[in-house]
């Protein structure tokens, strides 16, 4: 069986504009707040866990 060969090249690039490296994570518009230069995420499930039962937390 013939073995395929691959050529490797070391290259350096200089982007002409800012480059975005995304994580694939999406933010629902109701799950974050932008204040000044910071992005604060909001997870409604975390809030339900910390609300005491006396304040009307569903059982």
Helices and strands as residue ranges (DSSP letters): G 29-31, E 32-35, E 38-41, H 44-50, G 53-55
